[in-house]
Amino acid sequence: MFERGIAVIGLGYIGLPTGAALAGHGVRVKGVDVSRRIVDAVNAGRAPVVEPDLQEAITSAHDSGLLDASTTVPEADAYLIAVPTPFNDDYSADLSYVQAAAESIAPRLAGGEVVILESTSPPGTTRKISEWIGALRPDLAMPHQSDAPDVFIAHCPERVLPGRIMTELVENNRIVGGLSSECAAKAAEVYKIFCRGEIALTDAESAEMSKLAENTFRDVNIALANELATICEGLGLDVWEVIRLANKHPRVNILRPGPGVGGHCIAVDPWFIVAADPINSRLIRAAREINDARPGAVIDQVAAVTPGGGTVAALGLAFKANVDDLRGSPAITVTKGLAEKLTDARILAAEPYVDTLPASLASLPNVELVPFVEAIAAADTVVLLVDHEKFRAIDPAALAGKAVVDTRGFFPSESAPLGKAQA
């Protein structure tokens, strides 16, 4: 099975680890990406992103000759599509990358292949893939039009946490939704190669919606925490203490507030539900608006305690702790907003996982990327935006005499409770 190998379209934070996991179990993997930098890195046996255990997996796969990459789509027995699905200005899904991937696969099909969409997408996207390929290959029967298709198409949404991707790819349960039960069963064979979790089979639309529901659940719960943080700030209360006490109830587990919600899933996927049914998604929309407003509240809080012409140390730019992933990061939004609001201030960004500022910050004349020790030493105000473990090395004494805004409850509460910026 899979004698011609498995092609992974999109070698980002999901596609590349998945390809490495497959290659680690003896399958020939052909990676495809539009970025020559990523292709060259994979072909040299280097991980182009920071993720625990990924480098070791790529090194092993590269050395065994089971993993290589190209900018063109090869022939294969199975195709995994792991490309971005951002949202448009109206919050509907931008499926252009998915469509481009599907259309690039179409000429390579001979019949019998499995095409699996891993990209998080609104219900109906998997069917669109069948339609897009079918339009280009009328010689092949597609599952949206035939009970006996020549090509099998399914959706298997990724469910991994950055920082634990290589572990969760193997251990987590998976949902495989096919355009038919046969499509689902064929696709499940790919995941049986490396997945030790349960593989649940369903229809494509249910699989698509289940992933959106998972991330919406998390977004709504984060919104509760962020709204509590805003309320506690106004009442002069320590939100971390309030949440700690509330969570002593056996059926209560309030999440931790922060400067907003970022990344490629939680801040995006709920909007797909809102776009699909704007009338009945009132709670989901409200949660998104609360979380999207959070960076602005942090900007105002920092600005209120920063002296004119002062220096701000912004600790962290990634969207979550201990990764180099900057996609949709609220920390970047806060840092950019501070630079634009405090035009006479120096903004010293400290992000231990990147070597250069993202373009949105590099273009601002008052933003610099510096080591966190240097940033804190020079700062009048310190704002903790990402709770990287590397920041544990910060000596609390280094914060003395500075205004501190801790958006993650990272420092001891007596040093910097959220909402009570310490001078």
C-alpha positions in Angstrom: 0.0 0.0 0.0 1.2 3.5 -0.8 3.9 2.2 -3.1 4.1 5.6 -4.8 4.3 7.3 -1.5 2.3 10.0 0.2 2.4 13.7 -0.9 2.0 16.4 1.7 0.9 19.7 0.2 2.0 22.5 2.5 5.0 22.1 4.8 4.1 24.4 7.6 3.5 23.7 11.3 1.1 20.8 10.5 2.1 19.4 7.1 5.8 19.0 7.8 5.4 17.3 11.2 2.8 15.0 9.7 5.1 14.1 6.8 8.0 13.5 9.3 5.7 11.2 11.3 4.7 9.2 8.2 8.3 8.9 7.1 9.3 7.8 10.6 7.0 4.8 10.1 8.6 3.7 6.9 6.4 5.5 4.3 7.9 7.4 1.4 6.9 11.1 1.8 7.0 13.7 -0.9 6.6 17.2 0.6 5.4 20.1 -1.5 5.6 23.8 -0.7 5.6 27.1 -2.6 8.5 28.4 -0.4 11.9 27.6 -1.8 13.4 28.3 1.6 11.3 25.6 3.2 11.9 23.1 0.4 15.6 23.7 0.6 15.6 23.3 4.4 13.8 20.0 4.3 16.0 18.6 1.5 19.0 19.6 3.7 17.5 17.8 6.7 16.8 21.0 8.6 13.6 22.0 10.4 12.5 25.4 9.2 10.4 26.0 12.3 10.9 25.6 16.0 9.0 22.7 17.4 10.2 20.2 20.0 11.4 16.8 18.5 10.7 18.0 14.9 14.4 18.4 14.1 15.1 14.9 15.2 12.2 13.5 13.2 13.3 15.3 10.0 16.9 14.3 10.5 15.9 10.6 10.8 13.5 10.8 7.8 16.1 12.7 5.7 18.9 10.2 6.5 16.7 7.3 5.7 15.8 8.8 2.3 12.1 8.7 3.0 11.5 12.4 3.0 12.2 15.1 0.4 10.5 18.2 -0.8 9.7 20.1 -4.0 7.8 23.0 -5.3 5.9 20.8 -7.7 3.2 18.2 -7.0 4.4 14.6 -7.7 2.4 11.4 -8.4 1.5 9.6 -5.2 -1.1 7.2 -3.8 -2.3 9.7 -1.2 -2.4 13.5 -0.9 -2.6 15.4 2.3 -3.6 19.1 2.0 -2.3 21.2 4.9 -2.4 24.8 3.6 -3.7 28.0 5.3 -7.4 28.9 5.5 -7.5 32.5 6.6 -10.7 34.5 6.7 -11.8 37.3 4.4 -12.8 40.8 5.4 -16.4 39.6 5.9 -15.0 36.7 8.1 -15.9 34.0 5.5 -13.2 31.5 4.8 -10.6 32.2 2.2 -10.4 28.8 0.4 -8.0 30.0 -2.4 -5.1 28.0 -1.0 -7.2 24.9 -0.7 -8.5 25.3 -4.2 -5.0 25.9 -5.6 -3.8 22.7 -3.9 -6.7 20.7 -5.2 -6.2 21.9 -8.7 -2.4 21.2 -8.5 -3.2 17.6 -7.6 -5.8 17.0 -10.3 -3.3 16.4 -13.2 -1.4 13.8 -11.2 -4.4 11.5 -10.6 -4.6 8.2 -12.3 -7.4 6.7 -10.2 -7.4 5.0 -6.8 -5.8 7.8 -5.0 -6.9 9.3 -1.6 -7.1 13.1 -1.2 -7.3 14.3 2.4 -8.0 17.8 3.5 -6.4 18.6 6.9 -6.8 22.4 6.8 -9.5 23.6 9.1 -12.4 24.6 6.9 -16.1 25.4 7.0 -18.6 22.6 6.2 -18.8 21.8 2.5 -15.1 22.5 1.7 -14.3 18.8 1.2 -17.1 18.5 -1.3 -15.7 21.6 -3.1 -12.4 19.8 -3.5 -14.2 16.9 -5.2 -16.0 19.4 -7.5 -12.8 21.4 -8.2 -10.9 18.2 -9.2 -13.8 16.9 -11.1 -14.1 20.0 -13.2 -10.5 19.5 -14.3 -10.7 15.7 -14.6 -14.0 14.8 -16.2 -12.4 11.4 -17.1 -12.5 10.4 -13.4 -15.6 9.7 -11.4 -15.5 11.8 -8.2 -17.3 11.0 -4.9 -19.6 14.0 -5.1 -21.1 12.5 -8.3 -20.7 8.7 -8.0 -21.1 5.9 -5.5 -18.2 4.2 -7.2 -15.6 7.0 -7.4 -12.1 6.7 -9.0 -10.7 9.1 -6.3 -11.5 9.0 -2.6 -11.8 12.3 -0.8 -12.0 13.0 3.0 -11.4 15.5 5.7 -9.2 14.8 8.8 -8.7 18.0 10.8 -5.5 18.5 12.7 -5.9 18.6 16.5 -2.4 19.3 17.8 -1.0 21.9 20.2 2.1 23.9 19.1 4.9 22.9 21.4 3.6 19.3 21.6 2.9 18.6 17.9 5.1 15.6 17.5 3.7 13.9 20.5 0.0 14.7 19.9 0.2 13.7 16.2 0.7 10.2 17.4 -1.3 10.1 20.7 -4.4 12.2 19.9 -7.7 10.8 18.6 -8.5 11.7 15.0 -11.7 12.3 13.2 -11.9 11.2 9.6 -14.9 12.4 7.6 -15.4 11.1 4.1 -17.7 12.1 1.2 -18.8 8.5 1.5 -18.1 5.7 4.1 -15.6 4.2 1.7 -13.8 7.5 1.4 -13.5 7.7 5.2 -12.2 4.2 5.5 -9.6 4.7 2.7 -8.4 7.9 4.4 -8.2 6.3 7.8 -5.6 3.9 6.4 -3.2 6.8 6.2 -3.6 7.7 9.9 -3.4 4.1 11.0 0.3 4.2 9.9 1.3 6.4 12.9 -1.7 7.3 15.0 -2.2 5.4 18.3 -5.4 7.3 19.2 -8.9 6.4 18.3 -9.8 7.1 14.7 -13.5 8.0 14.5 -15.2 7.8 11.1 -18.0 10.1 10.0 -19.2 12.2 7.1 -17.1 15.1 5.8 -19.4 17.9 7.0 -19.6 16.6 10.5 -15.8 16.3 10.7 -15.4 19.9 9.4 -17.9 21.3 11.9 -16.4 19.3 14.8 -13.1 21.0 14.4 -14.7 24.4 14.3 -16.7 23.5 17.4 -13.6 22.4 19.3 -11.8 25.7 18.8 -14.9 27.7 19.4 -15.3 26.0 22.8 -11.9 27.2 23.7 -12.4 30.7 22.3 -15.6 31.1 24.3 -13.9 30.0 27.5 -11.0 32.3 26.9 -13.4 35.2 26.4 -14.9 34.5 29.8 -11.4 34.7 31.4 -10.6 37.9 29.4 -13.9 39.5 30.3 -13.3 38.7 34.0 -9.8 40.3 33.7 -11.3 43.5 32.4 -14.0 43.5 35.1 -11.4 42.8 37.9 -9.2 45.6 36.6 -12.1 48.1 36.9 -12.9 46.9 40.4 -9.3 46.9 41.6 -9.2 43.1 42.1 -6.5 40.6 41.3 -8.0 38.4 38.6 -5.5 35.6 39.2 -6.6 35.3 42.8 -10.3 35.4 41.8 -9.8 32.6 39.2 -7.7 30.6 41.6 -10.5 30.7 44.2 -13.3 30.0 41.7 -11.4 27.0 40.3 -11.5 25.3 43.7 -15.1 24.4 42.9 -15.0 20.8 41.6 -16.9 21.7 38.4 -15.3 25.0 37.6 -12.2 25.4 35.4 -11.9 29.0 34.3 -9.0 29.5 31.8 -6.2 32.0 32.1 -6.7 35.5 30.6 -4.1 37.1 28.4 -3.5 39.9 25.9 -5.8 38.3 23.3 -6.1 35.2 21.2 -3.8 34.4 18.4 -2.5 31.6 16.2 -3.9 29.9 13.1 -7.0 28.3 14.7 -8.7 29.7 17.7 -8.8 33.3 16.5 -10.0 32.2 13.1 -12.2 29.2 13.2 -15.2 30.6 15.2 -15.6 33.2 12.5 -16.3 30.4 10.0 -19.3 29.5 12.1 -20.4 33.1 12.4 -20.2 33.5 8.6 -22.2 30.3 8.1 -25.0 31.4 10.4 -24.7 35.0 11.5 -28.2 35.1 13.1 -27.8 32.2 15.5 -24.1 32.6 16.4 -24.6 35.4 18.9 -22.5 33.9 21.7 -19.7 32.9 19.4 -19.6 36.4 17.8 -19.5 38.0 21.3 -16.6 35.8 22.4 -14.6 36.7 19.3 -15.3 40.4 19.8 -14.2 40.2 23.5 -11.0 38.5 22.6 -10.3 40.8 19.6 -10.7 43.8 21.9 -8.3 42.5 24.5 -5.0 43.9 22.9 -6.5 47.4 22.9 -7.2 47.2 26.6 -3.6 46.1 27.3 -2.3 48.9 25.1 -4.3 51.5 27.1 -3.1 50.0 30.4 0.5 50.1 29.4 0.2 53.6 28.0 -1.4 54.8 31.3 1.7 53.9 33.4 4.5 54.8 30.9 6.1 58.2 31.2 6.4 60.5 28.2 9.5 59.6 26.2 9.9 56.4 28.3 11.0 52.9 27.3 8.8 49.9 27.2 10.0 46.3 27.4 7.6 44.1 25.5 8.3 40.5 26.5 7.3 38.0 23.9 6.0 38.2 20.3 4.9 34.7 19.6 1.2 33.8 19.8 1.8 31.3 22.6 4.6 30.2 24.9 7.8 28.4 23.9 7.3 28.5 20.1 8.5 30.8 17.3 5.0 31.0 15.7 4.0 34.6 15.2 0.8 34.0 13.2 -2.0 36.2 14.4 -0.1 37.0 17.6 -1.9 39.4 20.0 1.6 40.2 21.4 2.5 41.7 18.0 -0.7 43.6 18.0 0.0 45.1 21.4 3.6 45.9 20.6 2.6 47.6 17.3 -0.2 49.5 19.0 2.2 50.7 21.7 4.7 52.0 19.1 2.0 53.8 17.3 0.3 55.3 20.4 3.6 56.2 22.3 5.4 57.7 19.3 8.0 59.3 21.6 8.8 56.1 23.5 11.3 53.3 22.7 9.7 49.9 22.4 12.1 47.1 23.1 10.7 43.8 21.9 12.2 40.7 23.4 11.4 37.4 21.7 14.0 34.6 22.4 12.6 32.4 19.6 13.1 34.8 16.6 16.2 36.6 15.2 14.4 39.4 13.3 11.3 41.5 13.8 8.2 40.7 11.7 7.6 43.2 8.9 4.7 44.9 10.8 7.2 45.9 13.5 10.4 46.3 11.5 8.8 49.2 9.7 8.3 51.2 12.9 11.2 53.5 13.8 10.8 53.2 17.6 10.7 49.4 17.8 13.9 47.3 18.4 14.5 43.6 18.9 16.8 43.0 21.9 17.5 40.3 24.5 15.1 40.3 27.4 17.7 41.1 30.0 18.7 44.2 28.1 15.1 45.2 27.5 14.2 45.0 31.2 17.3 46.9 32.3 16.5 49.8 30.0 12.8 49.9 30.6 10.5 52.2 32.5 7.6 49.8 31.9 7.7 46.1 31.5 4.8 44.3 29.8 4.8 40.5 29.9 2.9 39.3 26.8 4.0 35.7 26.4 4.8 33.3 29.3 7.9 31.7 27.7 9.7 29.4 30.1 12.9 31.3 29.2 11.6 34.3 31.0 11.8 32.3 34.2 15.4 33.5 34.3 14.2 37.0 35.0 15.3 38.2 38.5 12.3 39.7 40.2 14.7 42.3 41.6 15.2 43.5 38.1 11.6 44.7 38.0 12.0 47.0 41.1 11.2 50.6 40.4 9.5 49.8 37.1 5.8 49.8 36.1 4.9 46.2 35.4 1.9 45.0 33.4 1.7 41.2 33.5 -1.0 39.9 31.1 -0.3 36.2 31.8 0.0 36.0 35.6 3.6 35.1 35.1 5.4 37.0 37.8 4.7 36.6 41.5 1.4 38.4 42.3 3.1 40.7 44.7 5.3 41.9 41.9 2.8 42.5 39.2 -0.9 41.6 39.5 -2.9 42.1 36.3 -4.7 45.4 36.5 -2.5 46.8 39.2 0.6 48.0 37.2 3.3 48.4 39.8 5.5 51.5 39.9 
